[in-house]
Amino acid sequence: MSQAGPINLFRNSDDFKSFPAGSVIFKEGDAGDFMYVVKEGSVALTLGDTVLETVESGNLFGEMALIDNEKRSATATAKTECKLVPIDAKKFRFLVQQTPYFAQQVFRVLAQRLRNMNKQLKS
């Protein structure tokens, strides 16, 4: 399952964190202080044993916790070695205000995830 993406704003960013394959980035129920843009690699989003989505380079995840200030709704695990650009709430607000394309991409991701969930519930 791919997202509506790529977000190219961060492809040259030096502000990234590296995660080895298999490492947990965050767990369901954790506080959500950051969202992430995948600079390199792929990340699995899971709920229990169910893989909800695989997030590839140029796409984002973890945005819901920044938008609604709720706990993480899924677990994110590095499927491969990853370089992730962390975006905290302050930077997120700045990007949404100053970069309409970024806000549009976040909305597209949320809409695509909702559509995918609707398809899963229907089948």
QUIHUBEL-V809791 format. One record per pair of residues at least 12 apart in sequence whose ideal C-beta (glycine too) atoms are under 10 Angstrom apart, sorted by the first residue. I is the first residue (numbers start at 1). J is the second residue. Records with the same first field share a line. If there is no record, write none. Layout:
I=J + J
//
This chain:
1=45 + 51 + 52 + 53 + 54 + 55 + 56 + 112 + 113 + 116 + 119 + 120
2=53 + 54 + 55 + 56 + 58 + 59 + 112
3=38 + 53 + 54 + 55 + 56 + 58 + 59 + 60 + 61 + 105 + 108 + 109 + 110 + 112 + 113 + 116
4=59 + 60 + 104 + 105 + 106 + 107 + 108 + 109 + 110 + 111 + 112 + 113 + 115
5=37 + 38 + 55 + 56 + 57 + 58 + 59 + 60 + 105 + 108 + 109 + 112
6=37 + 38 + 56 + 57 + 58 + 59 + 60 + 105
7=37 + 38 + 39 + 57 + 58 + 59 + 60 + 85 + 95 + 99 + 101 + 102 + 105 + 106 + 108 + 109
8=37 + 58 + 101 + 105
9=37 + 58 + 85 + 95 + 99 + 101 + 102 + 105
10=36 + 37 + 38 + 39 + 58 + 60 + 83 + 84 + 85 + 87 + 95 + 102
11=37 + 39 + 40 + 57 + 58 + 85
12=39
13=37 + 39 + 83 + 85 + 86
14=39 + 85
15=39 + 85 + 86 + 87 + 91
16=36 + 37 + 38 + 39 + 40 + 82 + 83 + 84 + 85 + 86
17=34 + 36 + 39 + 82 + 83 + 84 + 85 + 86
18=39 + 40 + 41 + 78 + 81 + 82 + 83 + 84
19=36 + 41 + 43 + 76 + 77 + 78 + 80 + 81 + 82 + 83 + 84
20=41 + 78 + 80 + 81 + 82
21=41 + 42 + 77 + 78 + 79 + 80 + 81 + 82
22=77 + 78 + 79 + 80 + 81
23=76 + 77 + 78 + 81 + 82
24=46 + 75 + 76 + 77 + 78
25=43 + 44 + 45 + 61 + 62 + 72 + 75 + 76 + 77 + 78 + 82 + 84 + 86
26=61 + 62 + 65 + 71 + 72 + 74 + 75 + 76 + 77
27=46 + 71 + 72 + 74 + 75 + 76 + 77
28=45 + 46 + 47 + 48 + 71 + 72 + 73 + 74 + 75 + 76
29=71 + 72 + 73 + 74 + 75
30=62 + 65 + 71 + 72 + 75 + 76
31=65 + 69 + 70 + 71 + 72
32=62 + 63 + 64 + 65 + 66 + 67 + 68 + 69 + 70 + 71 + 72 + 73 + 89
33=62 + 65 + 66 + 86 + 88 + 89
34=62 + 63 + 65 + 66 + 84 + 85 + 86 + 87 + 88 + 89 + 91 + 92
35=60 + 61 + 62 + 63 + 64 + 65 + 66 + 67 + 84 + 85 + 86 + 87 + 88 + 89 + 91 + 92 + 106 + 109
36=55 + 59 + 60 + 61 + 62 + 63 + 76 + 82 + 83 + 84 + 85 + 86 + 87
37=55 + 57 + 58 + 59 + 60 + 61 + 62 + 63 + 83 + 84 + 85 + 86 + 87 + 102 + 105
38=55 + 56 + 57 + 58 + 59 + 60 + 61 + 78 + 80 + 82 + 83 + 84 + 85
39=57 + 58 + 82 + 83 + 84 + 85
40=56 + 57 + 58 + 80 + 81 + 82 + 83 + 84
41=55 + 56 + 57 + 78 + 79 + 80 + 81 + 82 + 83 + 84
42=54 + 55 + 56 + 57 + 59 + 78 + 79 + 80 + 81 + 82
43=55 + 56 + 57 + 59 + 60 + 61 + 62 + 76 + 77 + 78 + 79 + 80 + 82 + 84
44=61 + 74 + 75 + 76 + 77 + 78 + 79 + 80
45=61 + 62 + 72 + 73 + 74 + 75 + 76 + 77 + 113
46=74 + 75 + 76 + 77
47=73 + 74 + 75
48=74 + 75
50=74 + 120
51=74 + 77 + 79
52=73 + 74 + 75 + 76 + 113 + 116 + 117 + 120
53=74 + 76 + 109 + 112 + 113 + 116
54=79
55=76 + 79 + 82 + 84 + 109
56=79 + 80
57=80 + 82 + 83
58=105
59=105 + 109 + 112
60=84 + 85 + 87 + 102 + 105 + 106 + 109
61=74 + 76 + 84 + 109 + 113
62=74 + 76 + 84 + 86 + 87
63=87 + 92 + 105 + 106 + 107 + 109 + 110 + 113
64=106 + 109 + 110 + 113
65=89
66=87 + 88 + 89 + 90 + 91 + 92 + 93 + 96 + 106
67=89 + 92 + 96 + 106 + 110
69=89
87=102
92=106
//
